[in-house]
Amino acid sequence: MSDSTAKFKPNLVIHGGAGVLQRDKLPPPLYEKHRASLQSYLRSTHALLKDGASALDAAVHAVSLLEDDELFNCGRGSVFTSAGTIEMEASVMVTSVQDPDDSRPGELKKAAAVINVRNVRHPIQLARESLLRTGCTPDGQPRADGGSMHPQLAGPHVESLARDWDLEFMPDEWFWTQRRWDEHRRGLEGKDEPFSLSQGTVGCVCLDQWGNLAVATSTGGKTNKMPGRVGDTPTPGAGFWAEAWDVFSPEEVVLCDEACSATAQAGVSTSGVGCLGSCLSQLKRQCRKRVASITGARPRTRDDPPAYSPRPTEVSAGSVLKLLSDGQTQSSFARRSHRRAIALSGTGDGDAFLRIAAAHSVASLCRLQNLPLARSVQSVAGLHGALQRSAGARWGITGEGEGGFIGIEISTAVPAAGSGSSSSVGRVELETEKGPLYCGQVVLDFNCGGMWRAWIEPGPNGEDVERIMVFREEYK
């Protein structure tokens, strides 16, 4: 950010796993244990954010607490592989709704993940160190911090780095819990589970007072998974994602349409608008219709072969720009109205998240179709969404495709040229002496029996209200 004034209200959302959670297999004492843990971690992390902690540090703090709690499938509560071993995964990713500043930690490398980790007490802290230790400065000069620009590291090598970085190790016995061992044995014998234990990834998404977003995820994987299996948790775009982008103003749409019209009048075919290739898909469809109305060319249909490369054209990008009216130049295409940023973490059947690149699919709907995060998450992880459809006839039988997402979306206006100030298109949460605080929107949805989740939402008078849930309705 260009200044240190807080402009955003800190917030967070936590998930503690999702999947075959059933009300009749969740006795009140077990529910109360989960609820108490999530409430404690929610309050602790929220307090850090309000005291000025960064989104990254707060998210890692929350997940570290979950990793020490054997109720959840991560860290000490990790499930066993089919060989009776424990292999953990964790990841972090950061972004900012503000203009990026490459001098800030986390801007040089956006994401980091660790895979098949054993005996490291907090895999999420190892992922954080991997993110911040890049081995070079933002301008590319070598830096002796023991790190690298690799976004993913696995196995014994990353564990040796954890020792070099003075992270805490624990013996095998510390990770062994009776409940997970019994679950492991019942699974090998094909027996049903008597209780609804927390399954899937745990995670936290945080928004800090400077408009930074961070997502942290950690898991022990799937019960009785094959040793060496890599899930969605350490895979960017599958189980987690964070991204920010510019949103263009309405004038941009008019300009693109004028350019397409001018190109068509110059006799360029529908696939020859090379200089406008960065337009959003919706604008492209509008442009093709406009071109077809002028040239008589038949619009492309889904039955046509893909146009893998543009057709040759006698009209260059420069000559197209000369056709624009009122002396507009290419610099006009850079105008933007505001920036959006999202961060999300998934939990559930990781193999399905991998197959459809679930997290990146959500982000693509937001960015390319300009959909709100809530609707995009619903389209992928909600009832009858892409995850559920990916299971086909196996839905409801094997657990395939089950899961959900948590996330936060934030939007901020871009300062007008020379104004030196900014205003937000987001919702005003609170007026202060220093100006308004703007808040992000917490988003959560799932398609399965339940998803442990905890978040902060505004009350009727603007106060912070804690919410902890597992099913769609309140547990009674």
C-alpha positions in Angstrom: 0.0 0.0 0.0 1.0 3.6 -0.5 0.3 4.5 3.1 -0.2 2.8 6.5 -3.8 4.0 7.1 -6.1 1.0 7.7 -8.8 1.0 5.1 -10.2 -2.5 5.5 -11.9 -4.3 8.3 -10.0 -7.5 9.2 -12.0 -10.7 8.9 -11.6 -14.4 8.6 -13.3 -17.7 7.9 -12.1 -21.2 9.1 -13.1 -24.6 7.9 -12.4 -27.8 9.8 -13.2 -30.5 7.2 -16.2 -31.7 5.2 -17.6 -34.9 3.9 -19.8 -37.7 5.2 -20.8 -35.9 8.4 -24.2 -37.1 9.6 -26.4 -35.7 12.3 -27.3 -39.1 13.7 -23.6 -40.0 14.0 -22.5 -36.8 15.7 -23.3 -37.0 19.4 -23.7 -33.7 21.3 -20.4 -34.1 23.3 -18.4 -34.6 20.1 -20.2 -31.7 18.5 -19.4 -29.4 21.5 -15.7 -30.3 21.4 -15.5 -29.3 17.7 -17.5 -26.1 18.4 -15.4 -25.1 21.3 -12.2 -25.6 19.4 -13.4 -23.7 16.4 -14.7 -20.8 18.5 -11.4 -20.6 20.4 -9.3 -20.5 17.2 -11.7 -18.0 15.6 -11.4 -15.6 18.5 -7.6 -16.0 18.8 -7.1 -15.3 15.1 -9.5 -12.4 15.0 -7.8 -10.8 17.9 -4.4 -11.0 16.0 -5.9 -9.4 12.9 -7.4 -6.6 14.9 -4.1 -6.0 16.6 -2.4 -5.5 13.2 -1.2 -9.0 12.2 -0.8 -9.6 8.5 -3.3 -11.9 6.7 -0.6 -14.5 6.2 0.6 -14.6 9.8 -3.0 -14.8 11.0 -4.0 -17.6 8.7 -0.9 -19.6 9.6 -1.7 -19.0 13.3 -5.2 -20.4 12.9 -4.1 -23.5 11.0 -1.3 -24.1 13.5 -3.9 -24.3 16.2 -5.9 -26.8 14.2 -2.8 -28.9 13.6 -2.3 -29.3 17.3 -5.9 -30.4 17.8 -6.4 -34.2 17.3 -10.1 -33.6 16.4 -9.1 -32.4 12.9 -7.5 -34.2 10.0 -4.2 -32.3 10.0 -1.0 -32.3 12.1 -1.5 -34.4 15.2 -5.0 -35.5 14.1 -3.9 -36.7 10.7 -5.3 -39.9 9.2 -3.2 -42.9 8.4 -2.1 -44.2 5.0 -2.9 -47.8 4.0 0.6 -48.7 5.3 -0.1 -47.2 8.7 2.1 -44.2 8.3 1.2 -40.4 8.4 2.0 -38.1 5.4 0.9 -34.5 5.7 0.5 -31.7 3.2 0.1 -27.9 3.6 0.1 -24.7 1.5 -0.2 -21.0 1.7 -1.0 -18.3 -0.9 -1.3 -14.5 -0.8 -2.6 -11.7 -2.8 -3.7 -8.1 -2.3 -6.5 -5.9 -3.5 -4.1 -3.0 -3.4 -1.6 -2.5 -6.3 1.2 -5.0 -5.8 4.4 -3.9 -4.2 7.2 -6.3 -5.0 9.2 -5.2 -2.0 6.8 -6.8 0.4 7.3 -10.4 1.5 5.0 -12.7 -0.2 4.7 -10.6 -3.4 7.8 -12.3 -5.0 6.3 -15.8 -4.7 2.6 -16.0 -4.4 2.2 -19.6 -3.2 4.1 -22.4 -1.6 3.3 -25.9 -0.7 4.9 -28.9 1.1 4.1 -32.5 0.3 4.5 -35.9 2.1 5.8 -34.3 5.3 6.5 -36.5 8.3 7.2 -35.5 11.9 7.1 -31.7 11.4 4.8 -30.5 14.1 3.3 -27.7 12.0 3.5 -28.3 8.2 1.7 -25.0 7.7 4.6 -23.1 9.2 7.0 -25.0 6.9 4.8 -23.9 3.9 5.0 -20.3 5.2 8.8 -20.4 5.5 9.0 -21.8 2.0 6.9 -18.9 0.7 9.0 -16.2 2.4 12.5 -17.8 1.8 13.0 -17.3 -1.9 16.7 -17.3 -2.3 16.7 -14.0 -4.1 15.6 -10.4 -3.7 12.7 -8.9 -5.6 15.1 -7.5 -8.2 16.6 -11.0 -8.8 19.8 -10.7 -6.7 20.9 -13.8 -4.7 19.9 -13.9 -1.0 21.2 -16.4 1.5 18.0 -17.3 3.2 18.1 -21.0 2.5 15.1 -20.9 0.2 14.2 -21.1 -3.5 11.6 -20.0 -5.9 10.2 -23.5 -6.1 6.4 -23.4 -5.2 6.3 -27.0 -4.2 8.7 -29.1 -2.2 8.3 -32.7 -1.1 9.5 -35.5 1.2 12.9 -35.8 3.0 14.4 -32.7 1.3 11.8 -30.3 2.6 12.1 -31.9 6.1 15.8 -31.2 6.1 15.0 -27.6 5.2 12.6 -27.5 8.2 15.5 -28.5 10.5 17.7 -25.8 8.9 14.9 -23.3 9.6 14.6 -24.4 13.2 11.0 -25.7 12.9 9.7 -28.0 15.6 9.7 -31.8 15.1 7.8 -34.4 17.0 8.2 -38.2 17.2 5.8 -40.7 15.5 4.1 -41.3 18.9 3.0 -37.7 19.1 1.0 -38.1 15.9 -0.5 -41.4 16.8 -4.1 -41.2 18.1 -6.4 -44.0 19.1 -9.4 -42.6 17.2 -7.5 -42.3 13.9 -5.9 -45.7 14.3 -9.3 -47.3 14.9 -10.6 -45.5 11.9 -7.7 -46.8 9.8 -8.3 -50.4 11.0 -12.0 -50.2 10.3 -11.4 -48.9 6.8 -9.0 -51.7 6.0 -11.7 -54.2 7.2 -14.5 -52.5 5.3 -16.5 -51.6 8.4 -18.7 -48.5 8.7 -17.7 -45.6 10.9 -19.7 -45.3 14.2 -19.0 -41.5 14.5 -18.8 -38.5 12.2 -15.1 -37.6 12.4 -13.7 -34.5 10.8 -12.4 -35.4 7.3 -10.7 -33.5 4.6 -8.5 -30.4 4.6 -8.6 -27.7 7.3 -8.0 -24.1 6.3 -8.3 -20.4 7.0 -8.8 -17.4 4.8 -7.9 -14.0 6.3 -8.3 -10.3 5.2 -6.1 -7.9 7.0 -6.4 -4.1 7.6 -4.3 -3.3 4.5 -6.4 -5.2 2.0 -4.1 -8.3 1.9 -5.7 -11.8 1.6 -4.1 -15.0 2.6 -5.2 -18.6 2.5 -3.6 -21.4 4.5 -4.5 -25.1 4.2 -3.3 -28.3 5.9 -4.3 -31.9 5.8 -3.4 -35.5 6.6 -5.1 -36.6 3.3 -7.5 -39.4 2.8 -7.9 -42.2 5.2 -6.0 -45.2 4.0 -4.6 -43.4 1.0 -1.7 -45.0 -0.9 1.6 -43.9 0.4 3.1 -41.1 -1.7 -0.4 -39.8 -2.8 -0.4 -36.1 -3.6 -3.8 -34.4 -3.0 -5.4 -31.1 -3.8 -4.1 -29.3 -0.6 -0.6 -28.7 -2.0 -1.8 -28.1 -5.6 -2.4 -24.5 -6.5 -5.7 -24.1 -8.3 -7.2 -27.4 -7.0 -7.6 -27.1 -3.2 -6.7 -23.4 -2.8 -6.2 -20.2 -4.7 -5.8 -16.4 -4.2 -5.8 -13.8 -6.9 -6.4 -10.1 -7.6 -7.1 -8.4 -10.9 -8.2 -5.2 -12.5 -11.9 -4.6 -13.5 -12.4 -2.4 -16.5 -14.7 0.5 -16.7 -17.9 0.6 -18.8 -16.1 3.0 -21.2 -13.8 0.1 -21.9 -16.7 -2.0 -23.2 -17.7 0.8 -25.6 -14.2 1.2 -26.8 -13.8 -2.5 -27.5 -17.1 -2.5 -29.4 -16.0 0.5 -31.4 -12.7 -1.2 -32.3 -14.5 -4.4 -33.4 -16.8 -2.4 -35.5 -14.0 -0.5 -37.1 -12.1 -3.7 -37.7 -15.1 -5.3 -39.4 -15.6 -2.2 -41.7 -11.9 -2.7 -42.7 -12.8 -6.2 -44.0 -11.2 -8.3 -41.2 -12.6 -11.7 -40.6 -14.2 -12.7 -37.3 -11.0 -14.4 -36.1 -8.7 -11.6 -37.2 -9.2 -9.2 -34.3 -5.8 -10.0 -32.9 -5.3 -6.8 -31.0 -8.5 -7.4 -29.0 -7.5 -10.9 -27.9 -7.4 -9.9 -24.3 -11.1 -8.9 -24.1 -13.3 -11.0 -21.9 -15.2 -13.9 -23.5 -18.5 -12.0 -23.1 -17.1 -9.0 -25.0 -15.7 -11.4 -27.7 -19.2 -12.8 -28.3 -20.6 -9.3 -28.6 -17.9 -8.3 -31.0 -18.5 -11.4 -33.2 -22.1 -10.5 -33.5 -21.3 -7.0 -34.4 -18.8 -8.1 -37.1 -21.3 -10.6 -38.5 -24.0 -8.0 -38.8 -21.6 -5.9 -40.9 -19.8 -8.5 -43.0 -22.5 -11.2 -43.2 -20.1 -13.7 -41.8 -21.7 -16.7 -40.0 -21.0 -16.5 -36.2 -18.9 -19.4 -34.9 -20.8 -22.3 -33.2 -19.6 -25.0 -30.8 -19.7 -27.4 -33.8 -17.0 -25.4 -35.6 -13.3 -26.6 -35.1 -11.3 -24.6 -32.6 -9.4 -21.6 -34.1 -6.0 -22.5 -32.6 -4.3 -19.6 -34.4 -5.7 -16.4 -35.9 -6.1 -16.2 -39.6 -3.7 -13.9 -41.5 -5.0 -10.4 -41.9 -3.9 -7.4 -44.0 -4.9 -5.0 -41.2 -2.4 -4.6 -38.4 -3.1 -3.7 -34.8 -1.7 -0.2 -35.5 -4.1 0.4 -38.4 -7.0 -0.7 -36.4 -6.1 1.8 -33.7 -6.1 4.5 -36.4 -9.7 3.7 -37.2 -10.8 4.5 -33.6 -12.8 7.7 -33.4 -12.0 10.8 -31.4 -8.2 10.2 -31.6 -8.3 7.4 -29.0 -5.1 5.4 -28.7 -4.0 2.1 -27.3 -3.5 3.7 -23.9 -7.3 3.9 -23.6 -7.4 0.1 -23.3 -5.5 0.3 -19.9 -8.3 2.2 -18.1 -9.7 0.4 -15.1 -12.4 1.1 -12.6 -11.4 -1.0 -9.6 -9.6 -4.1 -8.4 -11.1 -7.3 -7.1 -9.3 -9.9 -5.0 -10.4 -13.4 -3.8 -8.9 -16.1 -1.7 -10.4 -19.6 -1.1 -9.7 -22.9 0.5 -11.4 -26.2 -0.2 -12.1 -29.3 1.8 -13.5 -32.7 0.9 -12.7 -35.3 -1.8 -9.3 -34.0 -2.9 -9.1 -36.2 -6.0 -12.2 -34.6 -7.4 -10.9 -31.1 -6.6 -7.8 -32.1 -8.6 -9.6 -33.5 -11.6 -11.6 -30.3 -12.2 -9.1 -27.8 -10.9 -11.8 -26.7 -8.5 -10.3 -23.6 -6.9 -9.1 -22.2 -10.2 -12.5 -22.9 -11.8 -14.1 -20.7 -9.1 -11.6 -18.0 -9.7 -12.1 -18.1 -13.5 -15.8 -17.6 -13.1 -15.1 -14.6 -11.0 -12.6 -13.1 -13.3 -13.8 -14.0 -16.8 -17.5 -14.0 -16.2 -17.4 -11.2 -13.6 -19.5 -13.3 -11.2 -19.5 -12.7 -7.5 -17.5 -15.2 -5.4 -20.6 -16.6 -3.7 -22.2 -17.5 -7.0 -18.9 -18.9 -8.4 -18.4 -21.1 -5.3 -22.0 -22.3 -5.6 -21.5 -23.3 -9.2 -18.5 -25.5 -8.4 -19.0 -26.7 -4.8 -22.7 -26.2 -4.1 -25.5 -28.7 -4.6 -25.6 -30.0 -8.2 -22.3 -28.0 -8.9 -19.3 -29.1 -10.9 -17.8 -31.2 -8.1 -21.0 -33.2 -7.7 -21.5 -33.6 -11.4 -17.9 -34.9 -11.8 -18.8 -38.0 -9.7 -21.4 -39.1 -12.2 -23.3 -42.3 -11.2 -20.9 -42.7 -8.3 -22.3 -39.7 -6.5 -23.6 -40.5 -3.0 -21.9 -44.0 -3.1 -18.1 -43.6 -2.9 -17.8 -40.1 -1.4 -16.5 -38.9 -4.7 -17.0 -35.2 -5.5 -18.1 -34.3 -2.0 -16.7 -31.1 -0.4 -17.0 -27.4 -0.1 -15.2 -24.0 -0.2 -14.6 -21.1 2.1 -13.4 -17.7 0.9 -13.3 -14.0 1.1 -13.9 -11.4 -1.6 -12.8 -7.8 -1.5 -13.1 -4.9 -4.0 -11.6 -1.5 -4.0 -11.7 1.5 -6.4 -8.7 2.6 -8.4 -7.7 6.3 -7.8 -8.6 8.7 -10.6 -5.6 10.0 -12.5 -3.8 12.6 -10.5 -6.4 12.5 -7.7 -4.1 10.9 -5.1 -7.1 9.4 -3.4 -9.3 6.3 -3.7 -12.8 5.3 -2.9 -14.2 1.8 -2.6 -17.0 0.1 -4.4 -17.3 -2.3 -1.5 -19.8 -2.1 1.3 -19.1 0.5 4.0 -18.8 -1.2 7.3 -18.0 1.6 9.7 -17.3 5.3 9.5 -14.3 6.4 11.5 -12.3 9.6 12.1 -9.8 8.4 9.5 -12.5 7.6 7.0 -14.6 4.5 6.1 -13.5 1.0 6.7 -14.5 -1.4 4.0 -15.0 -5.1 4.6 -14.8 -8.2 2.5 -17.6 -10.7 2.0 -17.2 -14.1 3.6 -18.4 -17.0 1.3 -19.0 -20.6 2.1 -20.9 -23.5 0.5 -20.7 -27.3 0.3 -22.5 -30.2 -1.4 -22.2 -32.9 1.2 -23.5 -33.9 4.6 -21.7 -31.1 6.5 -18.7 -28.8 6.7 -17.2 -27.6 9.9 -16.9 -23.8 9.6 -16.5 -20.7 11.7 -16.5 -17.1 10.7 -17.3 -13.5 11.7 -20.3 -11.7 10.2 -21.7 -8.2 10.9 -24.7 -8.0 13.3 -27.7 -5.7 12.9 -25.8 -2.8 14.6 -22.5 -3.4 12.9 -21.1 -5.5 15.7 -19.0 -8.6 15.1 -21.0 -11.9 15.4 -19.3 -15.3 15.7 -20.8 -18.1 13.7 -19.9 -21.8 14.1 -21.8 -24.4 12.1 -21.4 -27.9 10.7 -24.7 -28.6 8.9 -26.8 -26.3 6.8 -29.1 -25.9 9.8 -28.1 -25.2 13.3 -27.2 -28.4 15.3 -29.8 -29.2 17.9 
